[in-house]
Amino acid sequence: MSDTGKRKKDTPEARAVKIAAKIMQAAGLCRYESPTQCRRLYVDEKTCDKCIETWLLTKAKKELEKEDSE
C-alpha cells in the first residue's frame, strides 16, 4: 500500500491551518514580531510551516475556550 493510502485524511479545519501556514510563510510572516526573535538554530520552510501551524492551532483553541467561558 502506498504512503498516501496509509495516511489519515485531514479534516477541513486542519487542512485550512496548513494552507494558512504556507501562505504566511510564503509572505515572509512569522509568529514573532521579527524572525530574528526565533530561537531555532536552523530555520527552513518546513520548520516555519510547522511552527506557524502550531501557533495558529494554539491561538484557535484559546479563542474557542474564551468563547465557551463567556
KEKOLGU-147174 format. One record per residue: residue in one letter; residue number from 1; x, y, z of N, C-alpha, C in turn. Coordinates in pm, whole numbers. Layout:
<zafis>
a/NUM/X/Y/Z/X/Y/Z/X/Y/Z $
...
</zafis>
This chain:
<zafis>
m/1/85/-118/0/0/0/0/89/124/0 $
s/2/49/227/-70/129/348/-79/119/428/50 $
d/3/212/523/66/211/608/185/84/691/194 $
t/4/33/735/78/-88/816/81/-208/734/127 $
g/5/-208/604/102/-316/519/145/-315/498/295 $
k/6/-196/503/356/-182/482/499/-209/608/579 $
r/7/-193/723/515/-211/849/584/-357/874/619 $
k/8/-376/931/736/-511/968/777/-550/1096/705 $
k/9/-673/1104/658/-718/1224/590/-729/1340/688 $
d/10/-691/1458/639/-703/1579/719/-848/1624/726 $
t/11/-883/1682/840/-1014/1746/849/-1005/1876/771 $
p/12/-1118/1931/730/-1113/2060/659/-1044/2169/742 $
e/13/-1065/2167/873/-1003/2267/959/-851/2251/961 $
a/14/-804/2127/973/-660/2102/974/-597/2141/841 $
r/15/-666/2112/735/-616/2148/602/-611/2300/587 $
a/16/-711/2369/638/-714/2516/631/-596/2576/708 $
v/17/-563/2518/823/-450/2567/902/-320/2546/825 $
k/18/-305/2431/761/-184/2405/683/-171/2504/568 $
i/19/-280/2534/502/-278/2630/391/-244/2769/443 $
a/20/-305/2808/555/-278/2940/613/-131/2952/653 $
a/21/-75/2845/709/66/2848/749/156/2864/627 $
k/22/125/2794/520/205/2806/398/197/2946/340 $
i/23/79/3005/343/61/3141/291/139/3241/377 $
m/24/128/3226/509/200/3317/598/351/3304/577 $
q/25/400/3181/566/544/3160/548/589/3215/414 $
a/26/511/3195/309/547/3244/176/548/3397/172 $
a/27/463/3459/253/458/3605/259/567/3663/349 $
g/28/645/3575/411/752/3621/498/706/3658/637 $
l/29/585/3614/672/532/3644/805/581/3542/906 $
c/30/585/3582/1030/634/3496/1137/545/3518/1259 $
r/31/542/3421/1348/462/3437/1469/522/3539/1563 $
y/32/649/3572/1544/717/3672/1624/713/3807/1553 $
e/33/737/3913/1627/743/4047/1568/850/4053/1461 $
s/34/961/3985/1488/1071/3981/1393/1123/3837/1385 $
p/35/1152/3786/1266/1205/3649/1254/1336/3630/1330 $
t/36/1406/3738/1361/1530/3725/1437/1504/3684/1582 $
q/37/1380/3694/1627/1345/3652/1763/1328/3500/1772 $
c/38/1326/3432/1659/1308/3287/1659/1428/3221/1727 $
r/39/1399/3126/1816/1506/3060/1892/1567/2942/1819 $
r/40/1513/2907/1705/1565/2791/1634/1700/2822/1571 $
l/41/1791/2726/1581/1924/2746/1524/1922/2736/1373 $
y/42/1841/2646/1322/1832/2626/1178/1686/2641/1138 $
v/43/1659/2732/1047/1521/2758/1005/1510/2736/855 $
d/44/1416/2652/817/1386/2633/675/1235/2642/657 $
e/45/1189/2625/536/1047/2639/505/961/2542/586 $
k/46/1006/2418/597/929/2317/669/919/2351/819 $
t/47/1029/2399/875/1031/2438/1017/935/2553/1042 $
c/48/938/2653/954/848/2769/969/702/2726/956 $
d/49/673/2642/857/535/2595/839/484/2528/965 $
k/50/563/2436/1022/521/2363/1142/503/2457/1261 $
c/51/595/2552/1275/588/2650/1384/461/2733/1373 $
i/52/433/2783/1254/314/2866/1233/187/2784/1251 $
e/53/186/2660/1202/69/2571/1220/39/2553/1368 $
t/54/142/2522/1446/125/2500/1589/73/2626/1657 $
w/55/129/2740/1620/87/2868/1677/-60/2897/1644 $
l/56/-99/2876/1516/-237/2901/1475/-335/2811/1550 $
l/57/-301/2682/1564/-390/2590/1635/-402/2628/1782 $
t/58/-292/2664/1845/-295/2706/1985/-380/2831/2002 $
k/59/-362/2926/1914/-440/3050/1919/-589/3022/1900 $
a/60/-623/2933/1807/-763/2898/1782/-825/2829/1904 $
k/61/-751/2737/1965/-802/2668/2085/-829/2766/2198 $
k/62/-738/2862/2217/-757/2962/2323/-880/3048/2294 $
e/63/-900/3084/2168/-1018/3164/2133/-1146/3087/2156 $
l/64/-1146/2957/2120/-1266/2874/2143/-1295/2861/2292 $
e/65/-1191/2840/2372/-1210/2829/2517/-1265/2960/2573 $
k/66/-1216/3072/2522/-1261/3204/2566/-1409/3223/2533 $
e/67/-1449/3181/2412/-1589/3193/2371/-1679/3104/2456 $
d/68/-1631/2984/2488/-1710/2891/2569/-1731/2943/2711 $
s/69/-1632/3013/2764/-1643/3061/2901/-1731/3186/2912 $
e/70/-1758/3253/2802/-1841/3374/2806/-1988/3344/2803 $
</zafis>
